[in-house]
Amino acid sequence: MNSTQRKILVCVCGGIAAYKVCQVVSQLAQQQYSVDVAMTAESLKFVGALTFEALSGHAVHTDMFDNPDSQDPQHIQLAQQADLIVVAPATANMIGKIAHGLADDLVSTLLLAAEPEKLLLVPAMNEQMWNNPAVQANVALLRSRHIAMIGPESGWQACRTIGVGRMSEPDAIIQMIKARVAIP
């Protein structure tokens, strides 16, 4: 990484919209951002770590203790060194974990260790899940903490319905990232 590169940590959660995150990571890398990727176990069921390794040019982090040679086996430095942390897709589960300070895997631990102003959540879920009062309460709590979000949008969903809950498109996410963390 050169001194002008900005570090982006992309945290991929377990939703079908994870495939869109591949384009986000690829575009960021092509635009000279240094991109690290951390994935939940559930996200690996949708997109493989090898895909993100190829797109980012860096090893993908999937487990808190997968690097025994590291001085920080929990990889907290990933959150501390990042200029921005993008959570995409931000599932109802991960939104709940962030809202209530739960840290039971690598991604939720990284997010709990992050400064709230560094977070950008990109929600994606079924419309009924998005509209659930518990999810809306969690979203309101996160917004009250000034945690940034983009989306969700209305449109075709994997459950074969049309409604609010669709993850924002990669180009919109990239624009938001660039607005928050420009390369000098």
N, C-alpha and C positions, 0 to 999 in steps of 0.2 A: 504494500500500500504506500502510495506517495503522500506527501504532506498536504496536498490539496484534496485528496479523496475524502468523501464523507462515508462514515460507517453506518450501514443500515442492517439491523437485525430483523429478519422476517420470521415470525413465529407462525407456523402452519398448524391449524387445528383440524379435527376430523369431520369434515363436511365435503359433500360432492363438489362444492365450489373450489376445492383445493387445486383442481386442474387449472383454474384461471391464475393462480398464484405463480405458476411456472412462467407465464408471460411477463408478469411483474418482475420477477427475479431476473429473467433474461434481459429485459429492457434496462433495468437498473445497472446490471453488469456492463452492458454495452455503452451506457452513458457515464461510465467511469466511477460509479459508486462501488465501494467495497461492501459486498453482501455476504452476511452469514445467515444461515438458516438453521432454526431449531424446530423440530417436529414432535408432535404428540404421537403416542403409539397408535391412536385412532387415525391420524392423518396418513400414516404409512399404509393403511388399507385402501387409500384412494390414489396416492402418488408415491412412488418409491424415492428413497433418499438419493439413489444414484442419479435420478433426473435432476434434482436440485444441486447435487455436487457438480454435475456437468455444466449446468446453467450458471452457477455462481462462481465456479472455480475454487471453491473451498469445501472442506469436509463438512458434512451435515451433522448436527448434534441431535441425538435422539434419546439419550439417557443421562441422568445426572452423574453417573459414575463410569462412563464409557471411556475415559481418558486417564488411566491410572498414573501416567507420567506427568500430568499437569500439576502445577503448584496450586491450582484451584479446581479440584475435581468436580465441583458443582457448576462450573462455568459461569459463575456470577459475573465475571469480568465481561462476558458477552453483553450483558445489560448495561454495565457501568461504562463500557467503552463506546457504546453505540450512540450516534447522534440522534437516531430515531429508531423506534421499535414498532414495526407494523405487525398487527395480529390479524391474519387473514387465512381462511375465513374465521371470523370471531364467532364461534358457536355460542348457543345459549349456555352450554356448560361452562365454557371459558369465561364468558361475561359474568356468570354467577361467581366463579372462582375469584376473578379480579375484584368484583364488588365486595366480596366478603373476606378477602385476604387469605384464601386457601392456596396452599402450595403443596401439591401431592405428586407432582411430576416435574420434569425439567422446565417445560414451558411456563407453567404457573409459578414455579420458583423464580425464574428469570423475571417474570412480570411483577412479582411481589418485590423484587430487589430493584426495580426500575423507578426512576423519578416519573411521576404522573405526566408531566409536560412532555416527556419523550415518547409517550404512547400514541399510536394511531390505530384505532380499532376499525375493522371492516366487517360489520356483521353480515351473516348469511345463515338463513334458516327458513324453514317452512313458515308460511304466513300465520298459521295458528300458533306456532311457537313464538314468533315475533310479537304477536298481539297478546300473549299470555300475561296476565297482570304481574306475575313474579318476574318475568323477563323485563317488562316495562319498568318495574320498580328498580331492578338492577341497573338498567340503562340510565334512568333518572339519577340514581346515586352516582354513577360514574360521570355523568355530565356535570353534576354538582361539584365534582372534584376536578373539573376542567380537563377531563380526558377527551381527546379529540376522536371524532368518528366520521366516517364517510359512508353514507347509505344507511340501511339497505334501500334498494330500488324496487320498483314494482315491475313485474314481468313474469315470464314463464319460469316455473320452478321444476325441479327434478321430480317432484311428486305429481306431476302432470296437471298442475293448477296454475292459475295466474293470480298473482297477488304480491303484496309487499313482503320482502324477505330475501329477495335476490341480491347477491353480492354485486357491488358496483363493478363496472367494467375496468379492465386493467389500465386503459388509458386515463380514466378519471382518477384512479388510485395513484398512478405515476405523477399526474399533475399535482395532486395534493401533497405527495412526498416532495416534489421539487419546490413547491411553495413553502414547505416547512423547513427543508434542508437543501439549500442551493449549493452547488459546487462553486467555490470562489473562482 
